[in-house]
Amino acid sequence: MKKGLFCGWKEVFAFTFKQGTTVKGFKNATVGIGIFMLLIGLSISIVMALVQKDNATKVSDIEKVYVIDESGLEVLYLDSFAKDYGESFPKVTFEPVKEDVKTLAAQLGEKAPYDVILHITGQEKGYLLSLILPMGCQISESDGEDLNSALLISMEQSKLLSSGIPMEKLVTAMSGVTVSRLDAGEEERSVGEEMVALLLPMIIMFVMYFIVLIYGQSIGNIVSIEKSSKLMEMLLTLTKPYGLIFGKVSAMTTIAILQTVLWITALVGGFFAGHFAAGQYIYPEYSNVLLDVFELLKNQGGSTAFSAGAIILGLLTICLAFLFYCMLAGLVASFASKAEELAQVMAYYQIIMVAGFLCACMLPIQEKPWINTILRIVPVTGAYVLPGDILVGNITVLQGCLYVAVLLAVILLVVVLTGKVYKNQLFYKGKSLAERLHKKNAKA
């Protein structure tokens, strides 16, 4: 056997990597999911362009609105309509009339195909807006509904103006209220920036959760299935148990990371391909909201969000976080003295993994800085929260380096501990501790 604690791990890595990538269905799953992610990326950009195009080009053909006011309001205020909805209803003018609805509808129709009637009546518990499209009118029902909805603000203003409240008090009552919390020296973020800063870490957590859930069982199988096989005897001539377990787990981790990188590359590639196609062929004035928000976050004063250092450290942290959970899966699987016990011991791994995920998702809601600090230090939760926090600038690159150093130290500790457990299981031929003690006492 070669000397050194981790000697021969490269040979085990190469063997396991080749074995994992040539298994049946590996290429089909990798390519199939990659194509699926590519289509998702294309769809995101194209759908955004279609929505913007639809909203930008939706201009109503309504020209004149004949207003029959039977509401009893002292003031019917429609002057602000053009200012608020001029882009959607550029041709609309209002004309008060005294005729009844039936008489006016009979006079319009085909003679005025783009004119409609607005009937306002007072009711016991409020007011009713009825938009009438005369026979032969060319205005669609959806346009009529949009106009009715747009007039709701004018009706609210009319109610307030008719109440007799002085104008200065009305201005105070109608002014909006916003809530914002800023730390010292922090610049205010827009709603879009806040959404990205909140959603991106959550997306990373969910992706990390599903990856470690899928690959954890595979790593457990790799660790335990060869304990009693003749192949193990050959591997032990190349390396010690420490190098053996590290080579196996790091190979499976590398396969998983390469697959994930390929899928993310397909998603991002599809996103930018859709972005190019949307601007060239769908809507020339298309603006990619996600790219705009990322740029705002990146350029925010004092923030490291999406800077080159944050992106590099964030990607490194994702790899280390995944390696941590893979090594944890290997450690738990090493306690299985027989292949039949794997499902039982892997249940403990899943409990730890799910508990870490739930804590990482739910505890930050408390908005207490010391809770977030603990979540980043403890590797079980830090593996989930650190990548997103680094990327969106919730912590600086320097702070991220300190947390990553803690995570790396724990990974090395888990590697050594896993090798020790695996060594004991190998050299005792898969017998449990109770069996070994019983045999020892019998000899005595």
C-alpha positions in Angstrom: 0.0 0.0 0.0 1.2 3.5 -0.7 2.2 5.8 2.1 0.3 9.0 3.1 -3.1 9.6 4.6 -4.8 10.4 1.2 -2.4 8.6 -1.1 -4.0 7.1 -4.2 -7.1 9.2 -4.1 -6.6 10.4 -7.6 -6.7 6.9 -9.0 -9.9 6.2 -7.0 -11.3 9.6 -8.3 -10.6 8.7 -11.9 -12.1 5.2 -11.5 -15.2 6.4 -9.8 -15.6 9.3 -12.2 -15.4 7.0 -15.2 -17.8 4.6 -13.6 -20.3 7.3 -12.8 -20.3 9.0 -16.2 -20.7 5.7 -18.2 -23.7 4.4 -16.3 -26.8 3.8 -18.3 -29.0 6.9 -18.8 -26.3 9.4 -17.6 -25.8 11.0 -21.0 -29.5 11.0 -21.8 -30.5 12.6 -18.5 -27.7 15.3 -18.8 -28.6 16.2 -22.4 -32.3 16.0 -21.9 -32.4 18.2 -18.8 -29.9 20.6 -20.6 -32.3 21.0 -23.5 -35.2 21.6 -21.1 -33.2 24.3 -19.2 -32.3 25.9 -22.6 -36.0 26.1 -23.5 -36.9 27.6 -20.1 -34.2 30.3 -20.6 -35.6 31.1 -24.0 -39.1 31.3 -22.7 -38.3 33.7 -19.9 -36.9 36.4 -22.2 -39.5 35.9 -25.0 -42.4 36.0 -22.6 -41.2 39.2 -21.1 -40.9 40.7 -24.6 -44.4 39.6 -25.6 -45.9 41.0 -22.4 -44.1 44.4 -22.9 -45.2 44.5 -26.5 -48.8 43.7 -25.6 -48.8 46.4 -22.9 -47.1 49.0 -25.0 -49.3 48.6 -28.1 -52.6 48.3 -26.4 -54.2 51.6 -27.3 -58.0 52.0 -27.0 -60.0 53.3 -30.0 -62.6 55.0 -27.8 -63.1 58.6 -28.9 -66.0 60.2 -27.0 -67.7 59.2 -23.8 -71.2 60.5 -23.2 -71.7 60.9 -19.5 -75.2 60.5 -18.0 -74.7 61.4 -14.4 -77.5 60.3 -12.0 -75.2 59.8 -9.0 -76.2 62.8 -7.0 -72.6 63.8 -6.5 -71.9 67.5 -6.3 -68.7 67.2 -8.2 -67.9 64.7 -10.9 -64.1 65.0 -11.4 -62.9 63.6 -14.7 -60.1 66.1 -15.4 -57.3 63.9 -14.1 -58.2 61.0 -16.5 -56.2 62.2 -19.4 -53.1 62.7 -17.2 -53.4 59.3 -15.6 -54.5 57.2 -18.6 -53.6 59.3 -21.6 -51.3 56.7 -23.1 -54.0 54.0 -23.1 -56.9 56.2 -24.0 -55.4 59.0 -26.1 -58.6 60.0 -28.0 -61.0 60.0 -25.1 -63.1 63.1 -24.3 -66.0 63.4 -21.9 -69.3 65.1 -22.8 -72.1 65.4 -20.2 -75.6 64.8 -21.7 -79.2 64.9 -20.3 -80.8 62.2 -22.6 -81.7 58.8 -21.2 -79.7 55.8 -22.1 -82.0 54.2 -24.7 -82.5 57.4 -26.6 -78.8 58.2 -26.8 -77.9 54.6 -27.7 -80.3 54.8 -30.6 -78.7 58.0 -31.9 -75.2 56.5 -31.8 -74.3 53.0 -32.9 -73.1 52.9 -36.6 -73.2 56.7 -36.9 -70.5 57.0 -34.1 -68.8 53.6 -34.0 -66.1 54.7 -31.5 -68.3 56.5 -29.0 -69.7 54.9 -25.8 -72.1 55.9 -23.0 -71.1 56.1 -19.3 -74.1 55.8 -17.0 -73.4 56.7 -13.3 -76.1 56.0 -10.7 -76.2 56.3 -7.0 -77.1 53.2 -4.9 -77.8 52.5 -1.3 -74.2 51.4 -0.6 -72.2 53.3 -3.2 -72.2 54.1 -6.9 -72.6 52.1 -10.0 -70.6 52.7 -13.2 -72.3 51.2 -16.3 -70.5 51.5 -19.7 -73.0 50.9 -22.6 -71.7 50.0 -26.1 -74.5 51.0 -28.5 -75.6 48.6 -31.3 -73.1 48.7 -34.1 -70.3 50.1 -32.0 -66.8 49.0 -33.0 -65.4 49.1 -29.4 -64.6 45.7 -27.9 -65.9 44.6 -24.5 -62.4 44.3 -23.1 -61.8 48.0 -24.0 -65.0 48.9 -22.3 -64.0 47.0 -19.2 -60.6 48.7 -19.2 -62.2 52.1 -19.4 -64.6 51.3 -16.6 -61.7 50.2 -14.4 -59.7 53.3 -15.2 -62.6 55.5 -14.1 -62.7 54.1 -10.6 -59.9 56.5 -9.4 -61.9 59.4 -10.9 -64.9 58.3 -9.0 -63.0 58.1 -5.7 -61.7 61.6 -6.3 -65.3 62.8 -7.1 -66.6 61.3 -3.8 -63.9 63.1 -1.8 -64.4 66.4 -3.5 -68.2 66.1 -3.0 -67.8 65.5 0.7 -67.1 69.1 1.6 -63.7 68.4 3.2 -61.3 71.4 2.7 -58.8 70.9 -0.2 -55.7 70.9 2.1 -57.1 68.1 4.2 -58.0 66.2 1.1 -54.4 66.4 -0.2 -53.2 65.0 3.2 -55.8 62.2 3.2 -55.1 61.1 -0.4 -51.3 61.1 0.0 -49.7 57.7 0.0 -47.7 56.1 2.8 -44.5 54.0 2.2 -42.4 52.0 4.7 -38.7 51.6 4.4 -36.0 50.3 6.7 -32.3 51.2 6.2 -29.2 50.3 8.1 -26.6 53.1 8.8 -24.8 54.0 5.6 -27.1 51.8 3.4 -28.7 53.1 0.3 -32.4 52.6 -0.4 -33.2 49.8 -2.8 -36.1 49.8 -5.3 -38.9 47.1 -5.2 -37.2 45.2 -8.0 -33.9 45.2 -6.3 -35.4 44.0 -3.1 -37.3 41.2 -4.9 -34.0 40.0 -6.6 -32.1 40.2 -3.3 -34.9 38.1 -1.7 -35.7 35.7 -4.4 -32.3 34.8 -5.8 -31.0 33.3 -2.5 -34.2 31.4 -2.2 -33.8 30.0 -5.7 -30.2 29.0 -4.9 -31.4 27.3 -1.7 -34.0 25.3 -3.5 -31.6 24.2 -6.3 -29.0 23.2 -3.7 -31.6 21.3 -1.7 -32.8 19.2 -4.7 -29.2 18.5 -5.9 -28.1 17.2 -2.5 -31.3 15.3 -2.2 -30.8 13.6 -5.5 -27.1 12.9 -5.3 -27.0 12.1 -1.5 -28.5 8.6 -2.1 -26.1 7.9 -5.0 -23.1 8.8 -2.8 -24.5 6.5 -0.1 -24.7 3.7 -2.6 -21.2 4.3 -3.9 -19.7 4.3 -0.4 -21.4 1.2 0.9 -22.0 -1.1 -2.1 -18.3 -2.1 -2.5 -17.5 -2.8 1.2 -17.8 -6.6 0.8 -16.8 -6.9 -2.9 -13.4 -8.1 -4.3 -13.1 -4.8 -6.0 -12.4 -3.3 -2.5 -9.4 -5.5 -2.1 -7.9 -4.1 -5.3 -8.7 -0.5 -4.4 -7.0 -0.9 -1.0 -3.8 -1.9 -2.7 -3.8 1.7 -4.3 -4.8 3.8 -1.3 -5.8 3.9 2.3 -9.5 4.2 3.4 -9.1 8.0 3.9 -8.0 8.5 0.3 -10.5 5.9 -0.9 -13.5 7.6 0.6 -12.3 11.1 -0.4 -11.7 9.9 -4.0 -15.1 8.3 -4.2 -17.1 11.3 -2.8 -15.1 14.0 -4.6 -15.6 12.1 -7.9 -19.4 12.0 -7.4 -19.4 15.6 -6.3 -17.5 16.6 -9.4 -20.0 14.8 -11.7 -22.9 16.5 -10.0 -21.2 20.0 -10.2 -20.4 19.5 -13.9 -24.0 18.4 -14.6 -25.3 21.4 -12.7 -22.9 23.8 -14.4 -24.0 22.4 -17.8 -27.7 22.9 -17.0 -27.2 26.4 -15.6 -25.1 27.3 -18.7 -27.9 26.0 -20.9 -30.4 28.1 -18.9 -28.3 31.3 -19.1 -27.5 30.7 -22.7 -31.2 30.3 -23.5 -32.0 33.4 -21.6 -29.5 35.6 -23.5 -30.4 33.9 -26.8 -34.0 34.8 -26.1 -33.0 38.3 -25.1 -31.3 38.8 -28.4 -34.2 37.3 -30.4 -36.7 39.4 -28.4 -35.0 42.6 -29.2 -34.4 41.8 -32.9 -37.6 40.1 -34.0 -40.3 40.6 -31.4 -40.2 44.0 -29.9 -37.3 46.4 -30.7 -37.9 48.5 -27.6 -37.9 45.5 -25.3 -36.1 46.0 -22.0 -35.0 43.0 -20.0 -36.2 43.7 -16.4 -33.9 41.1 -14.8 -30.8 42.5 -16.4 -31.8 46.0 -15.4 -32.3 45.0 -11.8 -29.0 43.1 -11.7 -27.2 46.2 -13.1 -28.9 48.4 -10.4 -27.8 46.1 -7.7 -24.3 45.9 -9.1 -23.9 49.7 -9.3 -25.4 50.4 -5.9 -22.9 52.4 -3.8 -21.1 50.3 -1.2 -22.6 47.1 -2.4 -20.6 44.1 -3.7 -23.7 42.5 -5.4 -22.7 40.7 -8.6 -19.2 42.1 -8.6 -16.5 40.0 -10.1 -15.3 39.0 -6.7 -18.8 38.2 -5.4 -19.5 36.0 -8.5 -16.2 34.1 -8.2 -16.6 33.6 -4.4 -20.3 32.7 -4.8 -19.6 30.0 -7.4 -16.7 28.6 -5.2 -19.0 28.6 -2.2 -21.7 26.7 -4.1 -19.1 24.0 -5.0 -17.9 23.8 -1.4 -21.4 23.7 0.0 -22.3 20.8 -2.2 -19.0 19.1 -1.3 -19.9 19.5 2.4 -23.3 17.7 2.0 -21.7 15.0 -0.2 -19.1 14.3 2.4 -21.8 14.3 5.1 -23.7 11.7 3.0 -20.5 9.7 2.8 -20.0 10.0 6.5 -23.5 8.8 7.3 -23.3 6.0 4.7 -20.0 4.8 6.2 -21.9 3.7 9.4 -23.8 1.1 7.4 -22.0 -2.1 8.1 -24.0 -3.9 5.3 -25.6 -2.7 2.1 -29.0 -3.7 3.6 -28.6 -1.1 6.3 -28.0 1.8 3.9 -31.6 3.0 3.7 -31.9 3.1 7.5 -28.7 5.2 8.1 -29.4 7.5 5.1 -32.6 8.5 6.8 -30.5 10.4 9.3 -28.7 12.2 6.5 -32.1 13.3 5.1 -33.2 14.6 8.5 -30.1 16.7 8.8 -30.4 18.0 5.2 -34.1 18.9 5.5 -33.6 20.5 9.0 -30.8 22.7 7.6 -32.9 23.7 4.6 -36.0 24.6 6.7 -33.9 26.7 9.2 -32.1 28.5 6.3 -35.5 29.4 4.7 -37.5 30.2 7.8 -35.2 31.7 10.5 -34.1 34.8 8.4 -37.8 36.0 8.5 -37.1 37.0 12.1 -34.8 39.8 10.7 -32.3 39.6 13.6 -28.7 40.0 12.6 -27.4 37.4 15.1 -29.6 34.7 13.7 -28.2 35.3 10.2 -24.7 35.2 11.6 -25.3 31.8 13.2 -26.9 30.5 10.1 -23.8 31.4 8.1 -21.4 29.9 10.6 -23.1 26.6 11.1 -22.2 24.5 8.0 -25.6 22.7 7.8 -27.4 26.0 7.2 -24.4 28.0 5.9 -24.2 25.7 2.8 -27.7 26.9 1.8 -27.5 30.7 2.8 -23.9 31.7 2.0 -23.9 31.5 -1.9 -27.0 33.7 -2.2 -25.9 36.2 0.4 -22.5 36.6 -1.3 -24.0 37.1 -4.8 -26.7 39.7 -3.9 -24.4 41.6 -1.5 -26.0 40.8 1.8 -22.5 40.3 3.1 -19.2 41.7 1.7 -16.7 39.5 -0.1 -14.3 39.7 2.9 -17.1 38.5 5.3 -17.9 35.8 2.8 -14.2 34.6 2.8 -14.3 34.2 6.6 -17.5 32.2 6.5 -16.2 30.1 3.6 -13.0 29.4 5.6 -15.1 28.0 8.4 -17.0 25.8 5.9 -13.8 24.5 4.4 -12.4 23.6 7.8 -15.5 21.6 8.7 -15.3 19.8 5.3 -11.8 18.7 6.0 -12.9 17.6 9.5 -15.7 15.6 8.0 -13.4 14.0 5.4 -11.0 12.8 8.2 -13.9 11.6 10.3 -15.5 9.8 7.3 -12.2 8.0 6.5 -11.8 6.9 10.1 -15.3 5.5 10.3 -14.9 3.8 6.9 -11.6 2.3 7.9 -13.1 0.8 11.0 -16.0 -0.7 9.0 -13.6 -2.1 6.4 -11.1 -3.7 8.7 -13.8 -5.3 10.8 -15.4 -6.7 7.7 -18.6 -4.8 8.1 -19.4 -6.1 11.6 -21.2 -3.8 13.9 -19.7 -2.5 17.2 -21.9 -4.8 19.2 -20.8 -7.8 17.2 -17.1 -6.9 17.6 -17.5 -6.5 21.4 -19.3 -9.8 21.7 -16.6 -11.6 19.7 -13.9 -9.9 21.9 -15.6 -11.0 25.1 -16.1 -14.5 23.8 -12.3 -14.8 23.2 -11.6 -13.5 26.6 
